[in-house]
Amino acid sequence: MEQQAKAPPEIKNVAQFLRGGSAGMKVRVGALNGKRLDYFKGRSAVKALLSPAYAKLSNVPKITTEEEAMRTLSTVNMFAFYLRVQRGGPSGPSSSSPKNLQIIPEQKFTKDEYYAWFYEGSQWTTYAGGIVMVAVMLAGVMFPLWPPIMRLGVWYLSIAMLGLIGLFFAIAIFRLIFYIITVLVASPGIWIFPKLFADVGFVESFIPAWEWDLPKKKSKKSKKDKGKEKEQSDAAEKHRQNGGAFIEELPEEPSSSGEQPRNRNAVIEEVEDDGT
């Protein structure tokens, strides 16, 4: 758009930040005149400009308060990077279809309104991906024309990759068979490479080499916490049953004459309200 081309560099950088993934904005997909567009809520953009990720940027307006964020977003709206829209019902028969969007003639920025993007952001990743895809396709088509050494290297590389995949499946099957045998012979069983499928690094997947399949013990701290929670719930139940009165039992002290302590009955007196 012509208005976007006239925008100052700082405003373009703000729009670029909001359109990128580092802003962390929640983007929805809507339909405007049959064309799908991304849109967002104003509150999400304000939150993005007050985030630490925005504070690390250079050549952008400095923003420390919500009022400054609102003024900056209003300026971005003036250059038509996004426009204020009204959201309607679903565009299709399903309730999950994109919502219909309609541009509102009066443009302003508020936190509770929706705004549709008319700016695609930086396209260098799209161009780079397209170039790489074309290069890969040309390389595949021209494979018969490659030098014999390169073709032989690709063949060895593919064989090596297939060998690694086959070795991984062989290890997985062998460790399962070995575990079943050890469960029958030496319960509770032994796992070879117990972290093979864990969310760890490649080297950590093979450390330790084996491990007994022992159940995880619950920590004592958790048991104590559960006991405290049970005591608190019991005390609250007694407090409720006593009508809101809390009765504390004190241990009886023996008398100085050596006599056995006598039973003491608790007396609860009802105090009349003073009318307040």
N, C-alpha and C positions, 0 to 999 in steps of 0.2 A: 504494500500500500504506500501511497505517496506520503501520508502523514507519518508512517513509521520511519520513512527515509529522512524526514526532517527532525527526528527526535535527537536530543543531545546524546553523546556517548554514554554518559552516566545513566541515563534513563534506559538506553538499550541494554546496558549491562544488568540493570535490575530486571528487565523483562527476560533476558537470557537466563538469569539465575532462577527466576520463578518457573520458567518453562523447563529447565533442566531437572534432573533427578535428585540433585543435592539439596533442593529446597524442602523436600519431604511433604509436598502438598498433596492432598487427596483430590485426584482428578477423576471426574465422571465423564461418561460419553453420552451426548445428546444428539438430537436430530434437528437441523435447521433447514427448512425448505428441501427436505429429502437428503441432505448432506450431513454426514456425521461430523460432529465437532466435540472437542474436549472442553469441559467447563468446570468451574470450581466455585467455591463459596468464598466471599470476601474475608471471612474470619480466618480461613486457612492461609491466605496470603499475608495477612497481618502477622500471624504467628511465625511465618517463614522469615519475614524481615526482622523479627526480633530474636531469631535463633542464632546460636554461635557460628553456624556455617556462613551466615551473611556477614557477621562481624569480621570474618577473616578475609573478605573480599577487598580488593583495591579498585580505585576509580569508580566508586559508587557513593551515593549520598550517605552520610553518616546518620544512623538511626539508633536512638536510645530509648525513645518513648513510643507509645502507641499513637499519639497524635502525629509525630513525625512520620511514622509508617503510613498513616492514613493519607497525609499530604503527598507523600511520594507515590503511593498507589493511585491517587487521583490524577497525578501528572502522567503516569503510565497509561491510564485510561484515556486521557486527552489525546494521546498519539495513536489510539486505536489498536494497541497491541491486544487488548481484549475489550469487549463491549458488554454492557449490562443487558441481561436477558431475563425473560420471565419463563419459568418452567411450568409446563403443562402436563398432560397425561401421557401414557405410553404411546409410542409411534406405531406399535404393532399390536397384534391380538394378545400377546403374552404380557403379563404384568412386569416381566423382567426386560422388556424391550426398552431401547433408549427413550428418554423423555423428550417430548416436543419442546423446542426452544423458540422464543420470539424476541427479537430485538426491541428494547424499549427506547422510544425517541429521546427521552430525557436521560442523559448520561451523567451519572455521578457514582462515587464509590462509597459504599456502606458495608459494614461487616456482615449484615444479614441478607444481602442480595447475592444473586448468581451472576457469573461473568464467563462468557464464552471466548475461547482463544481464537484469535485471527493471526497468530504469529507462530510459525513452525519451529523457531529456534535455529540453532546452528545445524547445518546440513552436512558438515564435513564427515561425520561418522557414516551417514547414508552413502555419500559419494565414495568413501574409502571402502565400505562393504561391497558396493557395486563393482568397483575396480578389482577387488580381490576375487569376487565371484566370477567375473569375466576372465580373469587370468587363470583361475583354476580350470574353468571349462575349456579354454584354449589349450592349456597344457595337457588336459586329458585327450582332447581331439588330436593333438599333434604328437601323442605318445609314440606312434610308430616311427616318427622322424627323429626321435631322441638318439643321441649317441649310444652305442652298445654299453658303455660303462655306466651311464646314468640309468638305463633300463635295468641293468643287472643290480645296481644299488637299490633301486626301488623294489625289485623282487626280493632281495635279501631283507629289506626293511619290513615288507609285508609279512614275510615268513616269520620274522622275529616277533612282530606284534601278535600274529596268530598263535605263536608258541607261548607267549606270556599269558594270553587269555586262556589257552588250554591248560597251562600250569596252574592258574588260579582256580579253575573249575576242578582240577584234579586234587588240589589241596583241600578245597571245600568238601568234596565227596569223601576223601580219605579221613579227614578229621571227624566227620559225622560217623563213619563206620567205626573208627577207633573209639569214639565216645560211647557208642552203643555196646561195644565189647567190654570196655572198662566198667560200664554200669552193671553188667551182668557178673563180671569177675571181681572187680574191686570197686564196689559202691563207695561214694556217690558218683564216680566217673571222673574222667580226665579230659579236658579240652586242650587240643593242640592249637596254639596261636589263639588264645581266648579273645583277643581284641581284633581279630581279622575283619569283622564287620562293624567295628565300633567307629564312631566319628572322630578319628584321630589321624595323625599323619601316616605316610607310607611306612616309615621305619618303625613308628610306635605300634603299627598293626601286627608286627611280628615279635613284640616284646610284651610279656615273657613268652618263652617257647611253649610252655605248658602250664596248666593250673587245675587244681581240684575244683569240681563243680559244687562248691559249698554254698549254702544259702547265706545271704547277707544278714548279718546280725543287726538288730535294732540297737541304736545307741542308748546308753543309760540315761542320757540327758533327756531324750524324748519321753522315756517312761516316767521320769520325775515330773516333767511338764504335764503329762497326762494326769498324774496323781494330783498335782496342784490344781489343775482345772476341775477335777472331780470334787476335791475338797471345797473349792469355791462355789461350785454349783450346788453341793449339799448345803453349804451355809446359806446360800441365797434361798433355797427351798425352805429351810427352817425359819428364816427371817420372814418369808411370806406366810407360812403357816401360823406364826406367832402374832399375826396381825400387824406386822411392822415393828414389833418390839424385838430387841436383841438381848438375849440372856446369856451371860457368860458364867460358866461354872468354875468356881475357884476351889482348889484342893483344901481339904480340912486339915487344920493344924492340931496336933495333940496338946492337951492342956498340961500345965506344969505339974499338976498333982498326979500325973500318970493315968488319969482316967481315960477311958475310951472316948473318942469324940462322939458327940451326939449328932443325930440327924438334924439338919437345919432345913426348914421348909422355906422356899422362896415365896415372898408375898409381892404380888403385883397390884399396885393401886392405880385406879383410873383417875386421871386428872381432868376436871371439867374444862371445857374450852372457855377462854375469857371473852369470846365474842368477836375477836379480831379476824 
